Amino acid sequence: MSSKEEQLIEEFEAILNSDEDISARKKDFEKFLKAYKRSYKQLNKIIKISDKQQEELKELSDTLNEKSHKVRALLDNADQGFLSFGDDFIIDDEYSKECNKLLGDHLAHKDISDVLYLDDNSKKSFFKEALINVSNEDDDTIKSAMLSLLPNEVIVNRRALKLEYKILANKKFMVVLTNITKEKLLEKKIKKEQEILKMIVTIVSDPYQFYDLKDDFLKFAKNKKNYINIGMNFKTNLHTIYRDIHTFKGSFAQLKMQNCVKELHNLETKLSNLNTISDATNQTIYDMLDNSDMVECIDRDLSIIKEILGIEFFQKQHKLEVDDKFIFNIEDKITHLLHTDHKHINTYEEILTEITKARGTTINQALSIYPKMCHDLAISLGKSLNDFKIISGDDILTPIHFKPFIKSLIHLFRNAIDHGIESSEDRLECGKNEYGTISCYIKNNKGSFDIIISDDGAGIDTQKLKQKAISSGILSEDELSNMTKSEVLELIFYDSLSTSDDITELSGRGIGMGSVKSELDKLSGEIKVKSEIGKGTTITLTIPTSIYGNLINIASNNRDNITIEYILSPVVNRATTYLQSDMKIDMKNKAKFSYVTVSEVVLKDYCSYIHISGLVDVSVCISYDSFLLDKLLHEFNQGHPIEDSMILEFRESISKEVINIIVGNALFNPYDNSVLEITTPQVITQDELMSHDLYEKVALVIIDIEYGEMQILVGKF
C-alpha cells in the first residue's frame, strides 16, 4: 500500500500528463499544495527527532564504550581471570589479561578442557560430561548441584588455581580463575609446622622411647654388613631386613618422624621389588642398602629436633647408664654374702630382687607406649577410640632378648586401628558406640604368660583372607577347604599376605604381622586368633617363661646360671623354631633340660662349637645324630646326590652351618656388635670337650625329633 505522500505525487503527475486545461484544476493544485506542506512539516519534525535520537544514541554509545573500557580495565587489573565458552567448550575471543598469566597466551578458540587438564584424559572426560549434563538440565537447583561436583582446584603451569563456574545465557559458561598458590604454600607450611609440633610434643612426652629408637636405628644404619647373614639364603635375608625396616618405620611413625617414615617406606618398596628379580642375591640386598643413605634420612628429623629442643636434649638423655658387668659384679658379691651370712639372708634376697627390678623391665612397662600410640593413630585416621591401659603384668620381667618382640607388637596394635576399628559413622550405622575399644590384658600362667589384645571392630573377613591366600599363591583351594576357621585366621601372620587393597605408609604390604610371628617364634611362643564379623578380633600371644618346665630367670642366685641362661633361652627357642618351621621336621617329645657336669656329657656323631664373649663369656655346642645331619644336608643340597668321598666333609660343613644359623639368629644384634662377639664355628670332638674341667656345670638340652636327637650344650668349656 502506497503512503499518503506517494498518492499525492501520483495524482500530481496524472494532472501534468492529462490533456485537460491545467488552469481548470486550480482547486486540485491548492489541495495538493496544502497536503504537501503538511507532509513537509511532518518530515521536518521527523528529521529533528531523528537528529536528536542520533545525538542521544551517540552519547549513549560513548557512555557505553567508556563503561566498557572501565569494566575491561577493572577485569584486566583484577587478580582473577575471566573467560567464557559454549557447549562446544571452545574459549571465546574475549577474556581478561589475567587468563594469559594463569593459563598461557592465545587462549581464544582453544578447548577449555585441554587448557585446564592438559594430558589427563579422565579428568577431561568428566569435566565435559558434567557440563553437558548441566546444559541439558532445566532445573536451576539441579544445575547448581551439578556444578558443585566439578573440580574447584587445578594445577596449571605449576600454579594452584581456584575455579568458580557461572551459567550464562544461550548455553554459555563463565569460569572465574583465582591464583591460590600462595595460600596453598602457606597451608602446606602450616601443616608441616603442625606435624613438627606433634613430633616434638610426642618426643618430649616420652624421651626414653626416642633415645632408644634413635640409637637402635643409627647402629642399624651404620652396620650394613652385620645384618646380612651370609650363612642364610637371599629370601631369608630379604624377609628379615624387610621386617626390620617395617618395624622401624612403624616406630618412627609413632613418634611422628615423617622424614624417616617416608624414606623407609620408599626403601620398603625397593626391597619388595627385589622379589621380582630372578638372579638376586645377598649381594643385591647389600648393594641396595649401601646405596640407601638411612643415616641421612634420620638426620633430617634430628636436625629439626635439635633446632627446636637444642643440642642439650641429645647430650643429656636424662638416664643413668650402668654397665651390666658392674651390676653382675654386685650380684656376685651379694650372692656370696647370701651363702656366708645366714643371719641376714632375707635382707640379701630383698636386695637381689630390687636389683633385678632395676635392671629389668616389666611387660606392663614395656607395652605402656602403645595406648597413646593407638589414640594418636586413631585421631590421624579420623576415628574415635576410648582410652585404655595395659592391665596387669607388673610382676612379669622381660629379658633383654624380648626387646625385638615387644617392638614388633606395634604392627598388631596398628592393624587393630587401621583395619579393625571402623569410622564413627560406620559404627553408629551398625548400632555400636561411636568410640572404638581396644584392650590389652596380661595373664600370668604357670611357666608362661599371655598377652591378650582385643578390639570391637569390623572383624576379619575369612573369605577375603582365603581369596588373598589363593591369589598370592600361598595355598590352594583344596588346602584351604581342609583348614579350620582358626587356622584360616592365622593366615594374617603369613609374610606378604594382607587383606588391604591399598599400600600406605601404615599398612598394606603384609609384612608387619609376619614380623610379630617371626619374633614370637624366636621365643617359642604361640598365637591364637578369634574373630567375628562385625564384633571384633582377639589375638592371644602365649610366651613361655621357662624352657619346658625349667624357669629361665637371668637374676638367678647362681652367677654361672645367669650367664648360661642368658644365652640358653634364645638359642633353644631358635633351634626348635629352625627345625620345625624352617626345616619342617616334627618333634617327637618335649625337649629335656638339665644341668650336668662336662664328665656326664656324651657327644653325638657330629658336633660344632661357637664361643661367645662380651656381655657374657660362654660356649655353645650343638651335636647331631648322623641320620638328622643327613636330613639337614639333604635340605641344604636341595636333594642333589653327594659323592661318598665327600660325605664326611659335607657333614662337618653342615654341622657348622646349622650352629651358625641358630646362634646367629638367636643372639645376632646388627645394631651393636659391641655387646656380644661370636666366633666362627669349629668342629669339636669328645676328647676336646673332656680336656676341660670335668666338674664344670653346663646346661644340656636334648631335642628329640623324628630323625634322631639334637643336643645343645651351653657353658664354660
Disulfide bonds with the S-S distance in Angstrom:
none
